[in-house]
Amino acid sequence: MVGLGVALAVAAGALAACSSDADDAPTTAAARASDGPTTDGSPGPTYLPGTYGPVPDFGTNPGGLSMYQYEPAELADPAPVVVAIHYCSGSADAFRETGIEALADEQGFLVVYPQADRAGHCFDVASHESLTRDGGGDSQSIAQMVAHVQDAYATDRVFAFGYSSGAMMTEVLLATYPDVFAAGAAFAGVPAGCAATDDPPPGPTRPAARSPECWRGQVDRTPQEWGDLARAAYPGYMGPRPRVQLWHGTDDAILFYPNFGEAIEQWTDVLGVPTEPVATDELDGGWTRTRYGADDDQAPVEAYSLEGGVHDLGVHLAEMARFFGLDGRDSPDDDADDAVDGDV
């Protein structure tokens, strides 16, 4: 058995506005170990020295999001950037409880927190505007946050991760801005474009659009169809594509488990690697890890499935950091080495 690092879980009222099963979801945010005792009721995580706060005026912000940023006391030069994207009903403050800032203090990277302030606090992963590069939606607002940080600091590679709604947005960002992100990790998400609707973008009092068919895992496409959907988010793009790490529980009753397999089909097609894994490892705690395209720590696609796992499966920082190359070991020298030449 291969050991899996201790994970920090995020409890959330995930997709409360998007699923009939949302009443069964946790409704509070608490940092705890998903494969160990909880710390509910105890003090929250202690943040190491650094600066956290809102960032106004980061761009035209067509999605109407808020931006928060964490800068560690000792910043690497150049500094990687990690975009941390919260769940439905969440916030930047709540998503700090993943522990990402402690890792930022160790590795010297900047953390950018987008925040959805609209009703329901979900990100827009459904409108044409957000599913299109520079289309005037949430994805463009987040790309502007990254550009703002890149203008203000000497930066290196850029990564994104999220849970639930944030996981869905992570996959949207990898499709719409493949030239910006080196890799992403989606914890309980859906393929990019799965939730597409004809509804208009959300507003301050209008929540993000629902997509019950997608949430329930009822959207079934071929790998190429999924790949074409991702490639259509940035028509004409011919450059390298970001690597993708996927996480899902088999008993997820919010974003159903078939979305996991569909996402694997999408990203293996986008990255031009076979849908059959090159390696399958049974890990401690009921996890199964599959790797696609290569059997190493930074494979093009890496996927973790938890037998009996529910929607609140945690944010697994140690494994994510290793995949991103933010674990203190040697990492690629530049973005081009970290990304993959995919099918275009």
N, C-alpha and C positions, 0 to 999 in steps of 0.2 A: 504494500500500500504506500502511496506517495502522500506525505503529510501536506495538509493545506493550512496556510497561515491563519492565525486568529483574525476574525472579521469584526468590524464595527457595524452593527445593524442600525437602520433608520426606521422607526415606526412611523407610519403616516396614514392619514385618511386619504389614501390614494384614489384618484379618479372619482372623487365623490360626486362630481357633476357629470360623470361620463359612463357610469356603470350601475346597473340595478343591484350589483353585489357590493356596492361600496359601503353599505351599512355594516358589512362584516369586516371591513378593514380597520386596522388600528387607527386611533384618532389623535395620538400624541406623539411627539418626537422625543426619543430618548436614545442616548448612546449606550449600546450594550454589545456583548459578544454573541453572535448568532449561534456559535457552537459551544457556548458556556453559559454560566449564570448571568442573569440580567442584572442591571444596576438601576432599575426603575426605583424611584424614590430616594436615590442617593444623589449627591452633588453631581452636576454635569461635568464634562471634560474641562481640564485646566488648560487654557491657551498659553503657549509659550510667548515670550516677548515678541511683539510685532505690532503692526498697525492695521486695523480693520475699520472700514467705514464706507459710506456712500460716495459714489463718483457722479456728480451732475454733469450735464452738458458733454456727453461723450460722442454725440453725433446727432443726426436728424431723428433717430430712434423711431422708425415708422411703426414698430410693434407696441410702443408705449410701455416698455419695460423699465425697471430700475436696475442700476448697476451698483454692486458692492465689490470691494477689493480687499484682499489681505496681502500685505507686504511683510515678509519676514525681516527680522532684525539684521540678518546677514544674507544679502541677496547675491546669488551667483552672477558671474559676468562672463558671458551673457546668461540671462535667466530664462529657463523654460516658463511657460504659461500653462496653467491648468484651469479650464472652465468647469465649474461645479454647478450642476443644474438640478434644482429641487423638484420634488413631487407635487402633485395636485394638493392643494390646501397648505402647502409649505411656504417657506420663505428663505431668504439668504441666511438670516440668523439661525433658523432651525437646521439648515443643511451644514452649518459649521460643525454640528455634532457628529458628522461622519469622522472627524479627526483629521481631515485633510490638512489643516493648518499645522499640526505637529509634524507631519511629513514635509510640508513646505519649509518649516524651520530646519529640519535635518538636511534637506536637499537644496534649499535656496531658490525655490521657484515662487512665482506669483500666482495667487488664486483669484479668479474672477467669478463672481456670483451673479448671474442674471436673476431677476426676481419678477414674477408675473403678479401684478397688482390688481388685476381684474377680478370680477366675481368668479369664485371657484379656485383662483390662483393656479390654473393649469396653463401650460404653454400651448401655443397654436401649432399643431402638427398636421392640420387638416386643410387649411385654405391654400388656394393656388399661390397667394402672395408669399406665404411662409415656405412653401415647397418649391419655390423658384429662387435661384440666386439673384440677389438684389431686387427681389420682387415686392418689397415693401411690407414684410411681415416680421414675425419674431426672429426668424433666422438671420435676417439682415441686421436687426438690432444687436444681436449677440456678436455678429461679425464686426460691427462697429465698435463694440466694447473691446474686442481683441485688437483692432487697429488702433484704438485710443491708447492702450497699454503699450503697443509696439512703438508708437510715436514718442511715448514718455520715457521708455526704458530701453536699454540694450537687451534684446530678447533673443531667445533660441527657439526651439521647437514648441509647438502649441498642441495641447491635448484637450479632450473633453470627456466628461463622464456624467452620468445622471442616473437617477432611480425613478422608475415608473414614468410619469409625464416627462421627467428630465431624461430618462433613458430614450424615450421616443424622440425627444428633441436632439439628443446626441446623434442618433442615426440620421435625422434630417440634416443636421449640420455637416456630417461626413459626406452626404450626397450633394448638398448645395455649395459647400465650400471645401472641396477636396484639396485645393491648393493652400489652404490655411492650416488645416489640421494634419498632424503626423499620425495620430491614432486616437481611438475613442473606446470607451468601455460603457456598455449599456446593461444596467441591472434591472431586469424585468421590463423590457420594452417591446416594440413591434418593428417590423421592417419600415424603412423610409418609404413614405407614400401609401402605406397600408390604410391609413386613416383619412385619405383624401376625400373631400366632399366639395360640393358646389356652394357651400355656405360662405358668406362674407367673413372676413377676419373678425375676431372678437374685439369688443370695445371695453371701456372702463366698467360698464355695468352689464355687458353681454359676455357670458362665458365662452370659452373655446368650444368649437363644435364637437358634438358627440359622433362616434362611429361604432355603434354596438357590434356590427358584423365583424369589424377588425378586432375590437376588444376581445370578442369571444373566439377568436382564432378561426373564423369561417372564411377568410380571404385566402384562396389557394391559387397560386400562380406557379408557372414554371420558373426555374432559375433564371433563364434569359429574360422572361417577362419582368421579374423582380429587378434584374440588373438594368434593363432598359428604363424602368421607372426611376431608379436612382440616377442613371446617366442623364435622363431628361431634365433633372433638376439644374444642370449646368450644361446646356447644349454646346457642343463643339469643344468641350474640354478634352485635351489629349495628354495631360500630364500624369504624374504618379498619383496613386490613390492611397488614402490612409488605411492603416491596419485596424482591425476591429476585434474587440473582445466582447463576448456575449454571455449573459448569466440569466438563468431562469429556473423556476421550480416546477416540478411536474404537476403539482396540485394548485397552481395559481388560479384563483377564482375571480381575479380582476382583469388581468391581461392573460388570456388562456395560453396554455403551453404550446399548442400548434404554432403560435407566433415565433417560437424559438427556432423550430425547423425551417420556417419560411425565411427568417432572417439569415440563417446559415446559407440557405440557397441564394439569397440576394447577394450577400457580400462575397461568397466564393465566386459567383459569376462576375461581379464587379472587379474583383482582384485577379480574375483569370486563373483560378486554381480549381482542381476537381472538387466535387461535392462529397466525395468519399474521404474520410479522414486518413491522414498518414500515420496518426498515433491516437490510441484511446487508452486512457489511464483511469483506473478506479481509485479514487482518493478517499481519505478518511471522511467520516461524517455523512456518507451517502452521495458524495459528489462524483460525477463522471466528467473528465476533461477530454475533449477532442480537439485535435489540431489539424489544420488544413493548409496544404501548400508547403509546409516545413514542420519538422519536429524539433523546435527549439523555443527558447523563451520569448522570442518575438516573431512568431509565425504570422503569416498574413491574416489568418482568422483563427481565433481560439475561442472555444465555447465550453461553458460549465453548466451542467444540468444537475439539479438536486432532487433526488428521489424523495417524493413526499413533500417537497418544499412548497411553501405558500408564497403569496405575493411579497410579503415582508421578508425577503431572503438576505438582506444586509448588503452593505457596501464593503467589499473585500479589498482593503487598501494594499495589503502586502502583495497580493497577486497582481493587482492592477499596476502598482508601482514597478514591479518586475517587467510586466508587459510594456509599459511606457519607457522603460530604461531610466526610471527615477528612483532606483533602489541603491544607489551608491556604487554600482558596478559599472564597467565600461559600457557606454552607450554609443549609438551611431554618431558620427561626426557632424552630420547635417540632416536637414529635412529629407533630402533626396534619398539618403541611405535608409531612413526610417520608414518611408513610404514604399509602396509597391507599384510597379508598372502593371496596371490592370487592363482589362478589356475596355476599349473605348469605342 
